[in-house]
């Protein structure tokens, strides 16, 4: 129960890595807001873990503001924020990715971190405590071809994590990131372009431990980094990738 008494918002928690993180947080004693653009998925998971659901578009300022206000109203405070919501464009030569796809990837993967910080950091500063965890990617460390602008958005997220950590440390707010490799999530098919045994084998060949990341892997790492056990850890981008970035 390493998160007992803590409150948390997990974005993109209706499925995939976010769902794994939300489940682990609840199992460790946290009260969790399951925020997702898919309201049905958010409510289903919230019911499962005894949390609260919030339909949220993390790329929209008004939606993020309403999410933060609702969390504070429900919990009284916000101890942990997990910026997990993310999307990708389909594999393509970098110059062929549409402007609309580029804008959407940067809005969801990068602008969202700014929007949630703008709403929640002042609350954490007032409390003189808090933890922010950004779900980045090995793509921000060791980019794959044909996912150029997704790679760039995750590299941005890693740099933002380190910059936030330095600035917020005097306020006793820790900021870290986790870098999963491709996993069994709704984004896997988009990363690969097509979900075939041959394409899976090609991806797995780049991972020394020979398997994809799982939601449980992400939940375990997130629970540690957001707990008091990691009280001296900030500004870290932890690779949870089976050796992919070695």
N, C-alpha and C positions, 0 to 999 in steps of 0.2 A: 504493500500500500504506500509506495513511495511518493504518490501525488495526493495523498489523503488531505482533504481540506482545501485543495487548490481548485481554481476555476480555469477553464480553457475554451478558446475558440479555435476550431479547426476548419479551415476553408477547403472547399472541394472534398468534403468528408463523406459525400454520399456514396462513393465507390473507390476502388483502387487503394493506393497508398494512404489517402486521407481516411478512408474507412478503417484501415488497419491501425492507424495512429489513434483515432477516436476510440476504437474498441479497447486498445491497450491502456489509454489514459483512464477510461472508465473503470477498467479492471484494477488499476492502481489507485483508485479512490477519488479521481477528479470528477467534478461536475463539468459536463462538456456541452458546448453549443455546436451542433452539427450544421455548418453553413455550406450550402451548395446551390448552384443555379437550378438544379433539378429538385424542386420542392418535394416531389414524391419520394425520391431516394433519401433526401434529408430526413423526412418524417419517419420513414421505415427504419433507418439506422438509429435515430434518436429513440424510437420506441424500444428497439432491441437493447440499447445500452442504458436506458433510463436518463437520457439527456434531453435537450430541447433542440428543436429544429428551427432553422431560419433560411428562407429562400434569399439568396444573395448573389448578385452579379459583382464580382470583385473588381471589375474594370469600371464600375459606375460609382461615382463619388457619393451620390445620395443613398444608394443601396448599402455601401460600406458604412456610412454614417448611421443608418438605421440599424444595421447589424450590431455595431458597437454600443449604441444606446440600449438596444434590447438586451444585450448580454449584461450590461451594467445593471439594468433594471431587474433582471432575473437573478443575478448572482451577487450584486452589491459591489463587485470589483472584478477586474480581469487580471489574472495572474500570468496566464500563458496565452500567447498567440502563435498559431502555426499557419504560416502562409504556404499552403499546399496546392491550392487550385492552380492548374496549369494546362496549357494546350500546346499543340505543335501544328506546323504545316506539313503537308504530305511531302515525301522525298522528291526533290526536284533540283535541277541546276539552280544555283543561287539567283541568277539573273531572270529566271522564269517564274519565281514565286510572285504571286500577285500582290499589289499594294494592299489590298484588303486583307489578305492573309497575314502579311507582315504587320499591319497595324493591329490586328486582333491578337497575334502572338505577343507583341510587345505590351499591349494593354493588359492582357491577363497575366503574363509572366513577370512583367516589370512594373508597370504603372500600379498594379494592385499592391505591391509592397510599399510604395509611396502612400497610397490612399489609406491603407490600414495603419501605417505608422502615424499619419497625420491625425487619425482619430484616436488611436490607442496609446501612443507614446505619452501624450500629455497626462493621461490617466495613470500610467505607470510611474511617471515622474512624480506626480502628486503622492503616490503611495511609496515612493522611493524603493521600489522593487518591481521585478517583472522579468519574464523570459520570452524572447521572440525566436522562433525557429523557422527558417526559410528552407523549403524543399527545392533544392536546385537540381543538379544532375551531373553525372560524369561527362555529359556533353559539354559542360562549361569548362572542363579540364582537358579532356581528350576528345575533340570534336569528331563526329562521323561525317563523311561527305554527304552532300545533298540534303542536309538538315541545317544549312548554314545559319539561318536567322533564328531558329530554335536554339542552336548552340550558343549564339551570341546573347540571347535573352538569359540563358542560364549562367553564362559568364558574367553578365551584368549583375545577376542575383548574388553570385559569390562575392563580387567586389562590394556590392551594397551591404552585404552581411558584415564584412570586415570594417567598412566605414562606419556603419551603425554601431558596431561593438565598441569602437574607439570613442565615439562621441557620447555614447550612453553609459559607459562604464562609471563615470562619476555619480550617476544617479542610481547605481546598483541595479541596472538593467543589463542582462546578458543577452547577446544575440549570436546565434550559431546557425549553421546550415548543414543539411545532409545531402549527399550526392549519390542517389541510387543509380544503378545501371538499369537498363530496360527490364520491365517486370510484367507480371500477369495482371495488367490493368487495361482499361478501355483504350489507352493510348498506344498499346503495343502494336496493333495492326497499322496505325498511322505511322509509327516510326519505321516499320519494315516496308511499308508500301503495300504488301500483301502478306497474309498469314498462311504460309505454306510450310510443310516440314523442311523443305530445302532452305527457305529463308530463316526459319528458326535455327537450323543447324549452323548457318553462316553467322548469325548473331552469337550463338552460344560458344562458337569456336574462339571468340574474342574474350571470353570470361574464364579465367583459369580454374575457378571452382566448378565450372560447368553447369551452372543453373542461373535462371533469372532471379532478380530481387523479388521478394514477396511483400505483401502488406504487413505481415508479421515481422519481417526484418526491419521495416521502417518504424513500426510501432515500438519495437524493443529499443532501437537506437534513440528515437524521439523521447521516450519515457525517461531514459537516462539523462539525456542532455537537458531536459526540462525540469529535472528533479534537483533537489538540494545536494545530491551526491556529486553533481557536476558544477558545484558552486564556484570553482576556480577556472572554469572553462568558458571562454568567450572568444568570438572572432574565428572560430574553427569551422572549416567546411569538411565534414567527415565523409569519406568515401565508403559507401556500403555497397560494394560492387563486385565482390568475389575476386578481386585482383585485377579488374578490367584496366585500371589506370597505372598498373605497375609498368 
